[in-house]
Amino acid sequence: MIANKYIVGQEIKRGTFGRILKGIYKLRNETVAIKLDYGNMNTLKHEVKMMNYLFTNGVRKIPHIYWYGIHEEKPCLVLSYYECSLFDYMKQKTAVSIEKMNMLILKIIDIFEHIHKFFVLHRDIKPHNFMIRDGDIHLIDFGLATFYINETGEHYPNIMSKTMIGTPIFASIHIHEGHTYSRRDDMISVGYMYLFMILGNAPWFTYVANNKCEYDKLHIEHPMNLSLKDNKQYDKLFCMIHTEEIIAIQQYMKYVYSLDYTDVPKYEAVKHLFWRNR
């Protein structure tokens, strides 16, 4: 029992940094997720800070926090439970239809328009971090989230780094090259996730062995690098879809890669690309 309110149930997932368990909020007989961190308090504390900030500002397509504290000497977070992630949904099907993915992408861009409005970057966009419930979609796991402006309201400068942030196969070429993360990179990762969902095992997504990305190969053969060298190579990303069906995502990727570091994405314009192709 946690805080005399939450009954601990079966383990859902175990990773390097912690475990996620299913639980019950006994007062309402409501299913919850329980996140136990193996690390120090700061990791979950940061995630709670980011989610509370967004929730206070009216962002609702994120988990609700029920409780946060120490349980059995480990940092613990009790939050909304979701049955199915986008990744789980994809595993249930051979491929996600263009029509379905276009509907989902509109909702996903809405989420990013909202969190970017409040100066937050997610920085770990992948199908595992989008959850489906009651026909709607929610963004989870704000452990890598950060603000893109400082205390004086200025955009953080673009400082080069050798540290990789996020999931490599969904990261933009800017991140592979060491640039500081900005709004354009969240949007680029959304585009790669779209392609992953509809293409499945396309060439760009095969550089993964035993769940460990071959980082150097990913960087060298990143689609943006290929497009600069040889457009035919870049077309590998789209070779599994009929030409008339990929106009929206091609235009989307071209646009988000045209954005400069501090640019504000034109969310309504890119949503319109997918709306007219639903």
C-alpha positions in Angstrom: 0.0 0.0 0.0 1.3 3.5 -0.9 0.2 6.5 1.3 -2.6 4.3 2.6 -4.5 5.0 -0.7 -3.0 3.1 -3.5 -2.8 -0.7 -3.7 0.2 -2.0 -5.5 -0.5 -4.5 -8.3 1.5 -6.3 -11.0 4.6 -5.0 -12.7 4.0 -3.6 -16.2 7.5 -2.7 -17.2 11.0 -2.8 -15.9 13.9 -0.7 -17.1 17.4 0.5 -16.2 16.1 3.4 -14.2 13.1 1.9 -12.5 9.8 0.0 -12.7 6.2 0.8 -13.6 3.4 -1.1 -11.8 -0.3 -1.3 -12.1 -2.2 -0.1 -9.0 -5.6 0.7 -7.6 -6.7 4.0 -6.0 -8.9 2.3 -3.4 -11.1 5.3 -2.6 -12.5 5.3 -6.2 -11.6 1.8 -7.2 -9.7 3.5 -10.1 -6.7 2.0 -11.9 -3.5 4.0 -11.7 0.1 3.6 -12.8 2.9 3.5 -10.2 6.4 4.6 -11.2 9.3 3.6 -8.9 12.7 5.2 -9.7 15.9 3.4 -8.8 17.9 6.7 -9.1 17.9 9.8 -6.9 14.9 11.9 -6.1 15.8 14.6 -8.6 14.8 12.6 -11.7 11.1 12.1 -10.7 11.0 15.5 -9.0 11.9 17.1 -12.4 9.2 15.1 -14.2 6.6 16.1 -11.6 7.6 19.7 -11.8 7.2 19.8 -15.6 3.8 18.0 -15.6 2.4 20.1 -12.7 3.5 23.3 -14.5 1.8 22.2 -17.7 -1.4 21.0 -15.9 -1.6 24.3 -14.0 -1.5 26.1 -17.4 -4.4 24.1 -18.8 -2.6 21.3 -20.7 -4.8 18.2 -20.2 -3.4 15.6 -22.7 -0.8 14.5 -20.2 -1.0 12.2 -17.2 -2.7 13.4 -14.0 -0.5 13.2 -10.9 -2.2 11.5 -7.9 0.7 11.3 -5.5 4.4 11.9 -5.3 6.9 11.0 -2.6 9.0 8.2 -1.1 7.8 4.6 -1.0 10.1 1.8 0.4 13.0 4.2 0.2 12.5 4.9 -3.5 11.1 7.9 -5.3 7.6 7.1 -6.3 5.0 8.7 -8.6 1.4 7.7 -8.9 -0.3 8.9 -12.1 -2.9 8.1 -14.8 -3.0 4.6 -16.2 -3.3 3.9 -19.9 -3.9 0.5 -21.5 -2.3 1.0 -24.9 0.6 3.0 -26.3 1.0 3.9 -30.0 3.7 1.3 -30.1 1.4 -1.3 -28.7 -1.3 -0.3 -31.2 1.2 -0.6 -34.1 2.2 -4.1 -32.9 -1.4 -5.2 -33.1 -1.5 -4.3 -36.8 0.7 -4.9 -39.8 0.7 -1.1 -40.5 -1.3 1.9 -39.4 -3.4 3.3 -42.2 -2.6 6.7 -43.7 -6.1 7.9 -42.7 -5.7 6.8 -39.1 -2.2 8.2 -38.8 -3.4 11.5 -40.2 -6.1 11.7 -37.6 -3.6 10.9 -34.9 -1.0 13.4 -36.1 -3.5 16.2 -36.0 -4.1 15.5 -32.3 -0.3 15.1 -31.6 0.5 18.4 -33.3 -2.2 20.0 -31.1 -0.4 18.7 -28.0 2.9 20.2 -29.1 1.4 23.5 -30.0 0.0 23.6 -26.5 3.1 22.6 -24.6 5.4 24.8 -26.8 3.0 27.8 -26.0 4.1 27.4 -22.4 7.9 27.2 -23.3 8.3 23.4 -22.8 10.1 20.9 -25.0 9.5 17.2 -24.6 12.7 15.9 -26.2 11.9 12.1 -26.2 9.2 11.6 -28.9 8.5 8.0 -29.8 5.5 5.8 -30.1 6.1 4.4 -26.6 5.4 7.9 -25.2 2.0 8.4 -26.7 -1.0 6.6 -25.0 -4.4 6.0 -26.5 -7.5 6.1 -24.2 -11.1 6.5 -25.1 -10.2 7.4 -28.7 -7.9 10.2 -27.7 -4.2 10.5 -27.4 -2.0 11.6 -24.5 1.7 12.4 -24.2 3.6 10.8 -21.3 7.2 10.6 -19.8 8.4 14.2 -19.2 11.7 13.0 -17.7 13.7 14.7 -20.4 11.4 17.7 -20.8 12.9 21.2 -20.4 12.2 24.9 -21.0 13.5 26.6 -24.1 13.5 30.1 -22.6 15.4 31.3 -19.5 14.2 33.3 -16.5 14.3 36.6 -18.5 12.1 35.2 -21.3 15.0 34.8 -23.8 15.5 31.7 -25.9 18.4 29.6 -24.7 21.4 29.9 -27.0 22.3 27.1 -29.4 25.3 25.5 -27.7 27.0 22.5 -29.3 27.3 19.4 -27.2 28.4 15.8 -27.6 25.5 14.5 -25.4 22.7 12.8 -27.3 19.2 13.6 -26.0 16.2 11.5 -26.9 15.8 8.4 -28.9 18.3 8.3 -31.8 16.1 6.9 -34.6 13.5 9.7 -34.0 16.0 12.5 -33.4 16.6 15.3 -36.0 19.9 15.7 -37.7 20.4 18.8 -35.6 20.5 16.7 -32.4 22.7 14.1 -34.0 25.1 16.9 -34.9 25.1 18.2 -31.3 22.9 21.3 -31.5 20.8 22.4 -28.6 17.2 21.1 -28.7 14.5 23.5 -29.8 10.8 23.5 -31.0 11.8 22.4 -34.5 13.3 19.2 -33.2 10.1 18.1 -31.4 8.3 18.7 -34.7 10.9 16.8 -36.7 10.7 13.8 -34.3 6.9 13.8 -34.8 7.5 13.4 -38.5 9.8 10.5 -38.1 7.3 8.9 -35.7 4.6 9.2 -38.4 6.9 7.5 -40.9 7.7 4.7 -38.4 4.0 4.1 -37.7 3.0 3.8 -41.4 6.2 2.2 -42.8 7.2 -0.3 -40.1 10.5 -1.7 -41.1 11.6 0.9 -43.5 15.4 1.3 -44.2 15.8 4.2 -41.7 14.4 2.1 -38.8 16.4 -1.0 -39.2 19.6 0.2 -37.5 18.6 -1.2 -34.1 20.0 -4.4 -32.7 19.1 -5.9 -29.3 17.3 -2.6 -28.5 20.6 -0.7 -28.8 20.9 1.8 -31.6 24.0 1.8 -33.8 24.5 5.5 -33.2 27.3 6.1 -35.6 25.5 4.4 -38.4 22.3 6.3 -37.6 24.2 9.6 -37.8 26.0 8.8 -41.1 22.8 7.4 -42.8 20.4 9.9 -41.3 17.7 10.8 -43.9 18.7 14.4 -43.9 22.3 13.5 -44.6 21.1 11.3 -47.4 18.9 14.0 -48.9 21.8 16.4 -49.1 23.9 13.8 -51.0 21.4 12.0 -53.1 17.7 12.5 -53.4 17.2 8.9 -54.5 18.6 7.7 -51.2 16.2 10.0 -49.3 13.3 8.6 -51.2 13.9 5.3 -49.4 11.8 6.7 -46.6 8.8 6.9 -48.9 9.3 4.0 -51.2 6.7 1.8 -49.4 3.8 4.3 -49.8 2.0 5.3 -53.0 3.0 8.8 -54.2 -0.3 10.4 -53.8 -0.5 9.4 -50.1 2.9 10.8 -49.0 2.5 14.4 -50.2 1.5 15.6 -46.7 4.4 14.0 -44.8 7.0 15.0 -47.5 5.8 18.6 -47.3 5.8 18.4 -43.5 9.4 17.1 -43.3 10.5 19.7 -45.8 8.9 22.5 -43.8 10.1 21.4 -40.3 13.7 21.0 -41.7 13.5 24.6 -43.0 13.0 26.0 -39.5 15.8 27.9 -37.9 16.8 27.2 -34.2 14.5 29.8 -32.6 11.7 29.8 -35.2 8.1 29.3 -34.0 6.5 26.4 -36.1 3.4 27.2 -38.0 1.2 24.6 -36.3 -2.0 25.4 -38.0 -0.4 25.3 -41.5 1.1 21.9 -40.9 -2.1 20.5 -39.4 -3.8 21.6 -42.6 -1.5 19.4 -44.6 -2.8 16.3 -42.8 -6.4 17.6 -42.5 -6.8 17.9 -46.3 -5.3 14.4 -46.7 -7.5 12.6 -44.2 
